[in-house]
C-alpha cells in the first residue's frame, strides 16, 4: 500500500486489485503507471530484453474458439518451417545481438514433432555459441500442452523457458472459449509439470473476452501469484473473422480506448503484485494502438518479441485479425523496435538471455 498525492494504491486483496483494474481516472491511471515503473526499476532494472519470435508451424491439434489457426479453420494455409529455415532465423538473431529466441507453434504432441523440436533446440544452442553468447542463445518454447516426459526431453535439449498461457483462470469462462475436450485442469497440471521439470514458467491471459469482469482479471493475477510464475505474456482479445467468436461483429468486444486502458493496467498491476517477473509488451498491443508496445513498456513491461518468422509465412500465422508487422523484414523490425524502446527512455540489453529475476531469486533462496 502506497499513498501518492492523497490517492491510496492498494493491491493486497482481490477487491483492491479489481478496483485498480477498473480505474478510469486519467490522473489516477498515471499514478499507477508511475508506481509500477518504479517497482520495475527497483526489481528488474531499466533494461529491455528481446525474444526473437520464430513461428515455425501453424498446424494445431486444438480447436480454441478464439484462435485463427485452430484445427477446424479450413481457410488456413498450413506450413512447417524446415530445420534450415528455423536455424537460419535463430543464427540471424544471435548475429544481431538478440540474446534469446522463442520457438512457437500450434499444439502438437506427436513423437516426430517433439523429436524435431529437440533437434532444432540442440542445433541452435550448439551453433549460436560465440564470444558474446558463450552458452548460445536462450531458448523459450511455446508449443502447448505436453507430457512431463516430453517436457523433460525439451529441457534436456537446451530450452530453459516455456510459455503456456492459461487464457483465463476462471473455469466457466475457460469453457466458453474452448471445446469440451480441452481441459482447464490439464492446462494447470501442465504448468505444474513445467515447474517440476525445471523450466522458467510463463503464462498469461486474454483481457476483453465476452463475459469477463475486472474481478475475474483480479483472480487471474492472484492465480499467477499462487502458481509462482516467472514470466507473463498477456494480451487483449482481438477477434479473428474465421472463428466461432466472430459472431461479435466488432474487432474489439469493448471500446478500443477501454481495452487499451485495461491492457496497460493489467501490466502495471501485475508488476505491482508480482514485482520481479518478466512481463512482455506483446505485439497485440500495437493492434489496439500504434504505440501500444511503447505504452506497455512504460507501464512496467520489460520484454519485447521482434518478428523473425520468414515473411512468406507470416500471413498464415494469424491468431487474430490485423496483426501488425506482417511485411517488415527482420532488419526493419530491429530498427523499429530499437526506436520504440528508446522513445520511452529505456535501453535494449543485447547479447543477454534476460532471465526472470524472480526465477533467479528462487534459486538463490534454495542455496
SEMI-175433 format. One record per residue (C-alpha): residue number from 1; x, y, z; residue in three letters. Coordinates in pm, whole numbers, plus 50000, padded with zeros to 5 digits. Last residue first. Example, Ala and Ser with C-alpha at 12.3 -4.5 7.8 and 13.67 -1.06 7.14 Angstrom:
<sites>
<site num="2" px="51367" py="49894" pz="50714" residu="SER"/>
<site num="1" px="51230" py="49550" pz="50780" residu="ALA"/>
</sites>
This chain:
<sites>
<site num="367" px="52114" py="47763" pz="49832" residu="UNK"/>
<site num="366" px="51737" py="47738" pz="49795" residu="UNK"/>
<site num="365" px="51690" py="48115" pz="49823" residu="UNK"/>
<site num="364" px="51932" py="48167" pz="49535" residu="UNK"/>
<site num="363" px="51720" py="47955" pz="49305" residu="UNK"/>
<site num="362" px="51403" py="48147" pz="49390" residu="UNK"/>
<site num="361" px="51595" py="48469" pz="49334" residu="UNK"/>
<site num="360" px="51698" py="48361" pz="48985" residu="UNK"/>
<site num="359" px="51342" py="48269" pz="48892" residu="UNK"/>
<site num="358" px="51213" py="48607" pz="49010" residu="UNK"/>
<site num="357" px="51490" py="48789" pz="48825" residu="UNK"/>
<site num="356" px="51347" py="48630" pz="48508" residu="UNK"/>
<site num="355" px="51617" py="48558" pz="48255" residu="UNK"/>
<site num="354" px="51739" py="48832" pz="48023" residu="UNK"/>
<site num="353" px="51929" py="48599" pz="47794" residu="UNK"/>
<site num="352" px="52180" py="48873" pz="47719" residu="UNK"/>
<site num="351" px="52355" py="48960" pz="47394" residu="UNK"/>
<site num="350" px="52184" py="49299" pz="47371" residu="UNK"/>
<site num="349" px="52023" py="49485" pz="47657" residu="UNK"/>
<site num="348" px="51780" py="49721" pz="47486" residu="UNK"/>
<site num="347" px="51761" py="50060" pz="47653" residu="UNK"/>
<site num="346" px="51466" py="50250" pz="47800" residu="UNK"/>
<site num="345" px="51378" py="50619" pz="47783" residu="UNK"/>
<site num="344" px="51030" py="50570" pz="47638" residu="UNK"/>
<site num="343" px="51133" py="50660" pz="47283" residu="UNK"/>
<site num="342" px="51439" py="50439" pz="47310" residu="UNK"/>
<site num="341" px="51227" py="50124" pz="47320" residu="UNK"/>
<site num="340" px="51028" py="50232" pz="47014" residu="UNK"/>
<site num="339" px="51344" py="50327" pz="46824" residu="UNK"/>
<site num="338" px="51503" py="49989" pz="46893" residu="UNK"/>
<site num="337" px="51176" py="49823" pz="46796" residu="UNK"/>
<site num="336" px="51171" py="49990" pz="46455" residu="UNK"/>
<site num="335" px="51537" py="49920" pz="46380" residu="UNK"/>
<site num="334" px="51505" py="49550" pz="46465" residu="UNK"/>
<site num="333" px="51173" py="49510" pz="46288" residu="UNK"/>
<site num="332" px="51316" py="49674" pz="45973" residu="UNK"/>
<site num="331" px="51615" py="49440" pz="45982" residu="UNK"/>
<site num="330" px="51395" py="49134" pz="46021" residu="UNK"/>
<site num="329" px="51192" py="49249" pz="45722" residu="UNK"/>
<site num="328" px="50852" py="49407" pz="45772" residu="UNK"/>
<site num="327" px="50554" py="49270" pz="45579" residu="UNK"/>
<site num="326" px="50340" py="49118" pz="45853" residu="UNK"/>
<site num="325" px="50446" py="49356" pz="46131" residu="UNK"/>
<site num="324" px="50096" py="49406" pz="46273" residu="UNK"/>
<site num="323" px="49817" py="49151" pz="46330" residu="UNK"/>
<site num="322" px="49504" py="49286" pz="46166" residu="UNK"/>
<site num="321" px="49282" py="48991" pz="46260" residu="UNK"/>
<site num="320" px="49376" py="48741" pz="46533" residu="UNK"/>
<site num="319" px="49593" py="48427" pz="46564" residu="UNK"/>
<site num="318" px="49737" py="48500" pz="46221" residu="UNK"/>
<site num="317" px="50010" py="48253" pz="46134" residu="UNK"/>
<site num="316" px="49943" py="48206" pz="45762" residu="UNK"/>
<site num="315" px="50008" py="48574" pz="45692" residu="UNK"/>
<site num="314" px="50353" py="48529" pz="45846" residu="UNK"/>
<site num="313" px="50475" py="48254" pz="45618" residu="UNK"/>
<site num="312" px="50627" py="48449" pz="45327" residu="UNK"/>
<site num="311" px="50781" py="48699" pz="45571" residu="UNK"/>
<site num="310" px="51010" py="48442" pz="45734" residu="UNK"/>
<site num="309" px="50927" py="48434" pz="46108" residu="UNK"/>
<site num="308" px="51172" py="48658" pz="46292" residu="UNK"/>
<site num="307" px="50931" py="48909" pz="46450" residu="UNK"/>
<site num="306" px="51077" py="49105" pz="46740" residu="UNK"/>
<site num="305" px="50941" py="48999" pz="47080" residu="UNK"/>
<site num="304" px="50953" py="49259" pz="47355" residu="UNK"/>
<site num="303" px="51039" py="49215" pz="47723" residu="UNK"/>
<site num="302" px="51049" py="49461" pz="48016" residu="UNK"/>
<site num="301" px="50687" py="49554" pz="48086" residu="UNK"/>
<site num="300" px="50603" py="49802" pz="48362" residu="UNK"/>
<site num="299" px="50351" py="50058" pz="48239" residu="UNK"/>
<site num="298" px="50609" py="50244" pz="48025" residu="UNK"/>
<site num="297" px="50694" py="49922" pz="47845" residu="UNK"/>
<site num="296" px="50330" py="49858" pz="47762" residu="UNK"/>
<site num="295" px="50297" py="50216" pz="47636" residu="UNK"/>
<site num="294" px="50586" py="50154" pz="47400" residu="UNK"/>
<site num="293" px="50416" py="49835" pz="47282" residu="UNK"/>
<site num="292" px="50090" py="50015" pz="47221" residu="UNK"/>
<site num="291" px="50236" py="50297" pz="47014" residu="UNK"/>
<site num="290" px="50015" py="50234" pz="46709" residu="UNK"/>
<site num="289" px="49727" py="50149" pz="46948" residu="UNK"/>
<site num="288" px="49498" py="49848" pz="46958" residu="UNK"/>
<site num="287" px="49693" py="49642" pz="46707" residu="UNK"/>
<site num="286" px="50018" py="49755" pz="46872" residu="UNK"/>
<site num="285" px="49906" py="49596" pz="47198" residu="UNK"/>
<site num="284" px="49877" py="49267" pz="47008" residu="UNK"/>
<site num="283" px="50255" py="49267" pz="46959" residu="UNK"/>
<site num="282" px="50309" py="49197" pz="47327" residu="UNK"/>
<site num="281" px="50481" py="49414" pz="47585" residu="UNK"/>
<site num="280" px="50616" py="49114" pz="47774" residu="UNK"/>
<site num="279" px="50644" py="49084" pz="48151" residu="UNK"/>
<site num="278" px="50943" py="48929" pz="48328" residu="UNK"/>
<site num="277" px="50889" py="48864" pz="48700" residu="UNK"/>
<site num="276" px="51033" py="49077" pz="48980" residu="UNK"/>
<site num="275" px="50734" py="49267" pz="49122" residu="UNK"/>
<site num="274" px="50445" py="49017" pz="49123" residu="UNK"/>
<site num="273" px="50178" py="49243" pz="49276" residu="UNK"/>
<site num="272" px="50294" py="49581" pz="49147" residu="UNK"/>
<site num="271" px="50412" py="49446" pz="48811" residu="UNK"/>
<site num="270" px="50088" py="49255" pz="48765" residu="UNK"/>
<site num="269" px="49908" py="49581" pz="48847" residu="UNK"/>
<site num="268" px="50101" py="49769" pz="48578" residu="UNK"/>
<site num="267" px="50065" py="49507" pz="48306" residu="UNK"/>
<site num="266" px="49694" py="49463" pz="48375" residu="UNK"/>
<site num="265" px="49657" py="49842" pz="48386" residu="UNK"/>
<site num="264" px="49803" py="49864" pz="48037" residu="UNK"/>
<site num="263" px="49561" py="49612" pz="47890" residu="UNK"/>
<site num="262" px="49267" py="49763" pz="48080" residu="UNK"/>
<site num="261" px="49344" py="50108" pz="47933" residu="UNK"/>
<site num="260" px="49393" py="49967" pz="47584" residu="UNK"/>
<site num="259" px="49061" py="49782" pz="47602" residu="UNK"/>
<site num="258" px="48886" py="50095" pz="47727" residu="UNK"/>
<site num="257" px="49028" py="50303" pz="47442" residu="UNK"/>
<site num="256" px="48928" py="50039" pz="47186" residu="UNK"/>
<site num="255" px="48572" py="50009" pz="47314" residu="UNK"/>
<site num="254" px="48480" py="49663" pz="47440" residu="UNK"/>
<site num="253" px="48437" py="49344" pz="47237" residu="UNK"/>
<site num="252" px="48708" py="49451" pz="46993" residu="UNK"/>
<site num="251" px="48701" py="49356" pz="46625" residu="UNK"/>
<site num="250" px="48332" py="49439" pz="46617" residu="UNK"/>
<site num="249" px="48071" py="49197" pz="46485" residu="UNK"/>
<site num="248" px="48086" py="48953" pz="46774" residu="UNK"/>
<site num="247" px="47970" py="48649" pz="46583" residu="UNK"/>
<site num="246" px="48339" py="48601" pz="46501" residu="UNK"/>
<site num="245" px="48370" py="48408" pz="46829" residu="UNK"/>
<site num="244" px="48333" py="48081" pz="46639" residu="UNK"/>
<site num="243" px="48650" py="48160" pz="46442" residu="UNK"/>
<site num="242" px="48725" py="48276" pz="46088" residu="UNK"/>
<site num="241" px="48693" py="48653" pz="46147" residu="UNK"/>
<site num="240" px="48960" py="48656" pz="46417" residu="UNK"/>
<site num="239" px="48874" py="48861" pz="46724" residu="UNK"/>
<site num="238" px="49115" py="49061" pz="46934" residu="UNK"/>
<site num="237" px="49130" py="48960" pz="47300" residu="UNK"/>
<site num="236" px="49393" py="49177" pz="47462" residu="UNK"/>
<site num="235" px="49729" py="49027" pz="47552" residu="UNK"/>
<site num="234" px="49934" py="48857" pz="47817" residu="UNK"/>
<site num="233" px="50282" py="48700" pz="47808" residu="UNK"/>
<site num="232" px="50394" py="48676" pz="48169" residu="UNK"/>
<site num="231" px="50712" py="48547" pz="48332" residu="UNK"/>
<site num="230" px="50835" py="48361" pz="48639" residu="UNK"/>
<site num="229" px="50516" py="48205" pz="48776" residu="UNK"/>
<site num="228" px="50464" py="48139" pz="49148" residu="UNK"/>
<site num="227" px="50143" py="47948" pz="49077" residu="UNK"/>
<site num="226" px="49974" py="48134" pz="49363" residu="UNK"/>
<site num="225" px="50094" py="48467" pz="49227" residu="UNK"/>
<site num="224" px="49980" py="48397" pz="48872" residu="UNK"/>
<site num="223" px="49644" py="48279" pz="49010" residu="UNK"/>
<site num="222" px="49621" py="48601" pz="49213" residu="UNK"/>
<site num="221" px="49665" py="48795" pz="48888" residu="UNK"/>
<site num="220" px="49396" py="48586" pz="48718" residu="UNK"/>
<site num="219" px="49162" py="48638" pz="49014" residu="UNK"/>
<site num="218" px="49197" py="49013" pz="48963" residu="UNK"/>
<site num="217" px="49111" py="48956" pz="48598" residu="UNK"/>
<site num="216" px="48795" py="48774" pz="48704" residu="UNK"/>
<site num="215" px="48704" py="49062" pz="48935" residu="UNK"/>
<site num="214" px="48765" py="49302" pz="48645" residu="UNK"/>
<site num="213" px="48494" py="49113" pz="48456" residu="UNK"/>
<site num="212" px="48487" py="48881" pz="48154" residu="UNK"/>
<site num="211" px="48157" py="48799" pz="47983" residu="UNK"/>
<site num="210" px="48294" py="48829" pz="47630" residu="UNK"/>
<site num="209" px="48675" py="48845" pz="47649" residu="UNK"/>
<site num="208" px="48839" py="49186" pz="47687" residu="UNK"/>
<site num="207" px="49150" py="49050" pz="47854" residu="UNK"/>
<site num="206" px="49345" py="48747" pz="47738" residu="UNK"/>
<site num="205" px="49556" py="48558" pz="47987" residu="UNK"/>
<site num="204" px="49914" py="48469" pz="48063" residu="UNK"/>
<site num="203" px="50169" py="48200" pz="48140" residu="UNK"/>
<site num="202" px="50542" py="48174" pz="48183" residu="UNK"/>
<site num="201" px="50750" py="47911" pz="48354" residu="UNK"/>
<site num="200" px="51126" py="47912" pz="48391" residu="UNK"/>
<site num="199" px="51171" py="47546" pz="48327" residu="UNK"/>
<site num="198" px="51295" py="47299" pz="48589" residu="UNK"/>
<site num="197" px="51092" py="46988" pz="48508" residu="UNK"/>
<site num="196" px="50880" py="47030" pz="48821" residu="UNK"/>
<site num="195" px="50782" py="47380" pz="48710" residu="UNK"/>
<site num="194" px="50689" py="47256" pz="48364" residu="UNK"/>
<site num="193" px="50481" py="46977" pz="48510" residu="UNK"/>
<site num="192" px="50297" py="47229" pz="48729" residu="UNK"/>
<site num="191" px="50212" py="47439" pz="48426" residu="UNK"/>
<site num="190" px="50093" py="47121" pz="48252" residu="UNK"/>
<site num="189" px="49869" py="47048" pz="48551" residu="UNK"/>
<site num="188" px="49704" py="47387" pz="48510" residu="UNK"/>
<site num="187" px="49626" py="47314" pz="48145" residu="UNK"/>
<site num="186" px="49505" py="46966" pz="48236" residu="UNK"/>
<site num="185" px="49264" py="47112" pz="48490" residu="UNK"/>
<site num="184" px="49125" py="47360" pz="48239" residu="UNK"/>
<site num="183" px="49053" py="47075" pz="47999" residu="UNK"/>
<site num="182" px="49026" py="47091" pz="47623" residu="UNK"/>
<site num="181" px="48790" py="46817" pz="47506" residu="UNK"/>
<site num="180" px="48488" py="47033" pz="47593" residu="UNK"/>
<site num="179" px="48575" py="47291" pz="47328" residu="UNK"/>
<site num="178" px="48741" py="47613" pz="47445" residu="UNK"/>
<site num="177" px="48627" py="47977" pz="47475" residu="UNK"/>
<site num="176" px="48311" py="47928" pz="47684" residu="UNK"/>
<site num="175" px="48469" py="47657" pz="47898" residu="UNK"/>
<site num="174" px="48753" py="47887" pz="48006" residu="UNK"/>
<site num="173" px="48490" py="48142" pz="48117" residu="UNK"/>
<site num="172" px="48341" py="47879" pz="48346" residu="UNK"/>
<site num="171" px="48676" py="47773" pz="48487" residu="UNK"/>
<site num="170" px="48801" py="48127" pz="48554" residu="UNK"/>
<site num="169" px="49182" py="48128" pz="48538" residu="UNK"/>
<site num="168" px="49169" py="48273" pz="48188" residu="UNK"/>
<site num="167" px="49399" py="48239" pz="47884" residu="UNK"/>
<site num="166" px="49606" py="47973" pz="48073" residu="UNK"/>
<site num="165" px="49902" py="48067" pz="47856" residu="UNK"/>
<site num="164" px="50187" py="47820" pz="47831" residu="UNK"/>
<site num="163" px="50525" py="47991" pz="47788" residu="UNK"/>
<site num="162" px="50838" py="47783" pz="47847" residu="UNK"/>
<site num="161" px="51191" py="47886" pz="47941" residu="UNK"/>
<site num="160" px="51504" py="47669" pz="47957" residu="UNK"/>
<site num="159" px="51534" py="47502" pz="47618" residu="UNK"/>
<site num="158" px="51860" py="47307" pz="47596" residu="UNK"/>
<site num="157" px="51779" py="46957" pz="47469" residu="UNK"/>
<site num="156" px="51743" py="46840" pz="47830" residu="UNK"/>
<site num="155" px="51454" py="47084" pz="47875" residu="UNK"/>
<site num="154" px="51282" py="46952" pz="47562" residu="UNK"/>
<site num="153" px="51328" py="46595" pz="47679" residu="UNK"/>
<site num="152" px="51193" py="46679" pz="48028" residu="UNK"/>
<site num="151" px="50888" py="46848" pz="47876" residu="UNK"/>
<site num="150" px="50837" py="46529" pz="47678" residu="UNK"/>
<site num="149" px="50840" py="46314" pz="47991" residu="UNK"/>
<site num="148" px="50603" py="46555" pz="48166" residu="UNK"/>
<site num="147" px="50356" py="46512" pz="47881" residu="UNK"/>
<site num="146" px="50281" py="46805" pz="47655" residu="UNK"/>
<site num="145" px="50040" py="47101" pz="47642" residu="UNK"/>
<site num="144" px="50140" py="47386" pz="47417" residu="UNK"/>
<site num="143" px="50427" py="47470" pz="47187" residu="UNK"/>
<site num="142" px="50564" py="47797" pz="47326" residu="UNK"/>
<site num="141" px="50933" py="47730" pz="47384" residu="UNK"/>
<site num="140" px="51189" py="47980" pz="47511" residu="UNK"/>
<site num="139" px="51554" py="47941" pz="47411" residu="UNK"/>
<site num="138" px="51849" py="48149" pz="47532" residu="UNK"/>
<site num="137" px="52105" py="48169" pz="47256" residu="UNK"/>
<site num="136" px="52446" py="48011" pz="47291" residu="UNK"/>
<site num="135" px="52623" py="47943" pz="47617" residu="UNK"/>
<site num="134" px="52925" py="48164" pz="47541" residu="UNK"/>
<site num="133" px="52698" py="48425" pz="47381" residu="UNK"/>
<site num="132" px="52919" py="48726" pz="47306" residu="UNK"/>
<site num="131" px="53226" py="48511" pz="47241" residu="UNK"/>
<site num="130" px="53009" py="48279" pz="47038" residu="UNK"/>
<site num="129" px="52780" py="47978" pz="47074" residu="UNK"/>
<site num="128" px="52488" py="48003" pz="46831" residu="UNK"/>
<site num="127" px="52565" py="47676" pz="46650" residu="UNK"/>
<site num="126" px="52537" py="47447" pz="46951" residu="UNK"/>
<site num="125" px="52226" py="47600" pz="47107" residu="UNK"/>
<site num="124" px="52053" py="47625" pz="46771" residu="UNK"/>
<site num="123" px="52128" py="47264" pz="46683" residu="UNK"/>
<site num="122" px="52011" py="47131" pz="47020" residu="UNK"/>
<site num="121" px="51692" py="47339" pz="47003" residu="UNK"/>
<site num="120" px="51613" py="47224" pz="46648" residu="UNK"/>
<site num="119" px="51685" py="46861" pz="46734" residu="UNK"/>
<site num="118" px="51452" py="46877" pz="47035" residu="UNK"/>
<site num="117" px="51183" py="47046" pz="46822" residu="UNK"/>
<site num="116" px="51205" py="46768" pz="46563" residu="UNK"/>
<site num="115" px="51189" py="46493" pz="46827" residu="UNK"/>
<site num="114" px="50879" py="46654" pz="46978" residu="UNK"/>
<site num="113" px="50712" py="46676" pz="46636" residu="UNK"/>
<site num="112" px="50801" py="46323" pz="46529" residu="UNK"/>
<site num="111" px="50666" py="46181" pz="46855" residu="UNK"/>
<site num="110" px="50336" py="46362" pz="46810" residu="UNK"/>
<site num="109" px="50222" py="46612" pz="47072" residu="UNK"/>
<site num="108" px="50121" py="46905" pz="46854" residu="UNK"/>
<site num="107" px="49990" py="47245" pz="46961" residu="UNK"/>
<site num="106" px="50037" py="47528" pz="46713" residu="UNK"/>
<site num="105" px="50384" py="47673" pz="46701" residu="UNK"/>
<site num="104" px="50629" py="47898" pz="46881" residu="UNK"/>
<site num="103" px="51007" py="47888" pz="46913" residu="UNK"/>
<site num="102" px="51102" py="48197" pz="47113" residu="UNK"/>
<site num="101" px="51453" py="48334" pz="47079" residu="UNK"/>
<site num="100" px="51710" py="48484" pz="47312" residu="UNK"/>
<site num="99" px="52014" py="48711" pz="47335" residu="UNK"/>
<site num="98" px="51925" py="48923" pz="47037" residu="UNK"/>
<site num="97" px="52263" py="49067" pz="46940" residu="UNK"/>
<site num="96" px="52229" py="49079" pz="46565" residu="UNK"/>
<site num="95" px="52440" py="48770" pz="46499" residu="UNK"/>
<site num="94" px="52239" py="48569" pz="46752" residu="UNK"/>
<site num="93" px="51907" py="48658" pz="46586" residu="UNK"/>
<site num="92" px="52045" py="48585" pz="46241" residu="UNK"/>
<site num="91" px="52151" py="48250" pz="46385" residu="UNK"/>
<site num="90" px="51795" py="48185" pz="46502" residu="UNK"/>
<site num="89" px="51647" py="48268" pz="46162" residu="UNK"/>
<site num="88" px="51899" py="48039" pz="45990" residu="UNK"/>
<site num="87" px="51822" py="47761" pz="46240" residu="UNK"/>
<site num="86" px="51448" py="47776" pz="46176" residu="UNK"/>
<site num="85" px="51481" py="47794" pz="45799" residu="UNK"/>
<site num="84" px="51739" py="47514" pz="45796" residu="UNK"/>
<site num="83" px="51518" py="47288" pz="46007" residu="UNK"/>
<site num="82" px="51236" py="47343" pz="45763" residu="UNK"/>
<site num="81" px="50943" py="47562" pz="45854" residu="UNK"/>
<site num="80" px="50609" py="47385" pz="45869" residu="UNK"/>
<site num="79" px="50304" py="47523" pz="45692" residu="UNK"/>
<site num="78" px="49923" py="47511" pz="45685" residu="UNK"/>
<site num="77" px="49735" py="47751" pz="45461" residu="UNK"/>
<site num="76" px="49444" py="47848" pz="45687" residu="UNK"/>
<site num="75" px="49091" py="47878" pz="45549" residu="UNK"/>
<site num="74" px="48989" py="47534" pz="45679" residu="UNK"/>
<site num="73" px="48981" py="47659" pz="46038" residu="UNK"/>
<site num="72" px="48889" py="47343" pz="46228" residu="UNK"/>
<site num="71" px="49233" py="47292" pz="46390" residu="UNK"/>
<site num="70" px="49254" py="47645" pz="46528" residu="UNK"/>
<site num="69" px="49497" py="47876" pz="46342" residu="UNK"/>
<site num="68" px="49284" py="48190" pz="46386" residu="UNK"/>
<site num="67" px="49225" py="48136" pz="46756" residu="UNK"/>
<site num="66" px="48918" py="48244" pz="46955" residu="UNK"/>
<site num="65" px="48720" py="47917" pz="46970" residu="UNK"/>
<site num="64" px="49020" py="47707" pz="47069" residu="UNK"/>
<site num="63" px="49030" py="47397" pz="46848" residu="UNK"/>
<site num="62" px="49348" py="47215" pz="46943" residu="UNK"/>
<site num="61" px="49550" py="46975" pz="46726" residu="UNK"/>
<site num="60" px="49739" py="47261" pz="46563" residu="UNK"/>
<site num="59" px="49946" py="47303" pz="46248" residu="UNK"/>
<site num="58" px="50075" py="47660" pz="46226" residu="UNK"/>
<site num="57" px="50443" py="47568" pz="46234" residu="UNK"/>
<site num="56" px="50770" py="47757" pz="46289" residu="UNK"/>
<site num="55" px="50659" py="48084" pz="46441" residu="UNK"/>
<site num="54" px="51006" py="48223" pz="46519" residu="UNK"/>
<site num="53" px="50996" py="48514" pz="46764" residu="UNK"/>
<site num="52" px="51323" py="48683" pz="46861" residu="UNK"/>
<site num="51" px="51293" py="48741" pz="47234" residu="UNK"/>
<site num="50" px="51449" py="49079" pz="47308" residu="UNK"/>
<site num="49" px="51519" py="49214" pz="47654" residu="UNK"/>
<site num="48" px="51453" py="49564" pz="47785" residu="UNK"/>
<site num="47" px="51675" py="49703" pz="48058" residu="UNK"/>
<site num="46" px="51558" py="49952" pz="48321" residu="UNK"/>
<site num="45" px="51626" py="49740" pz="48628" residu="UNK"/>
<site num="44" px="51437" py="49430" pz="48737" residu="UNK"/>
<site num="43" px="51333" py="49482" pz="49100" residu="UNK"/>
<site num="42" px="51380" py="49853" pz="49173" residu="UNK"/>
<site num="41" px="51331" py="49971" pz="48814" residu="UNK"/>
<site num="40" px="51014" py="49764" pz="48774" residu="UNK"/>
<site num="39" px="50873" py="49882" pz="49108" residu="UNK"/>
<site num="38" px="50933" py="50242" pz="48999" residu="UNK"/>
<site num="37" px="50755" py="50178" pz="48667" residu="UNK"/>
<site num="36" px="50461" py="50022" pz="48851" residu="UNK"/>
<site num="35" px="50436" py="50333" pz="49071" residu="UNK"/>
<site num="34" px="50447" py="50563" pz="48773" residu="UNK"/>
<site num="33" px="50179" py="50366" pz="48591" residu="UNK"/>
<site num="32" px="49950" py="50359" pz="48894" residu="UNK"/>
<site num="31" px="49992" py="50736" pz="48925" residu="UNK"/>
<site num="30" px="49910" py="50776" pz="48556" residu="UNK"/>
<site num="29" px="49593" py="50572" pz="48596" residu="UNK"/>
<site num="28" px="49500" py="50800" pz="48886" residu="UNK"/>
<site num="27" px="49540" py="51110" pz="48671" residu="UNK"/>
<site num="26" px="49350" py="50952" pz="48380" residu="UNK"/>
<site num="25" px="49053" py="50849" pz="48600" residu="UNK"/>
<site num="24" px="48944" py="50518" pz="48454" residu="UNK"/>
<site num="23" px="49028" py="50271" pz="48732" residu="UNK"/>
<site num="22" px="48870" py="49929" pz="48674" residu="UNK"/>
<site num="21" px="49199" py="49740" pz="48708" residu="UNK"/>
<site num="20" px="49282" py="49927" pz="49029" residu="UNK"/>
<site num="19" px="48944" py="49835" pz="49179" residu="UNK"/>
<site num="18" px="48988" py="49470" pz="49080" residu="UNK"/>
<site num="17" px="49322" py="49464" pz="49264" residu="UNK"/>
<site num="16" px="49164" py="49618" pz="49574" residu="UNK"/>
<site num="15" px="48877" py="49370" pz="49565" residu="UNK"/>
<site num="14" px="49112" py="49071" pz="49530" residu="UNK"/>
<site num="13" px="49321" py="49190" pz="49822" residu="UNK"/>
<site num="12" px="49666" py="49341" pz="49884" residu="UNK"/>
<site num="11" px="49680" py="49573" pz="49587" residu="UNK"/>
<site num="10" px="49625" py="49913" pz="49746" residu="UNK"/>
<site num="9" px="49706" py="50246" pz="49588" residu="UNK"/>
<site num="8" px="49584" py="50529" pz="49811" residu="UNK"/>
<site num="7" px="49542" py="50859" pz="49632" residu="UNK"/>
<site num="6" px="49637" py="51151" pz="49858" residu="UNK"/>
<site num="5" px="49913" py="51262" pz="49621" residu="UNK"/>
<site num="4" px="50067" py="50917" pz="49638" residu="UNK"/>
<site num="3" px="49986" py="50686" pz="49932" residu="UNK"/>
<site num="2" px="50136" py="50340" pz="49899" residu="UNK"/>
<site num="1" px="50000" py="50000" pz="50000" residu="UNK"/>
</sites>
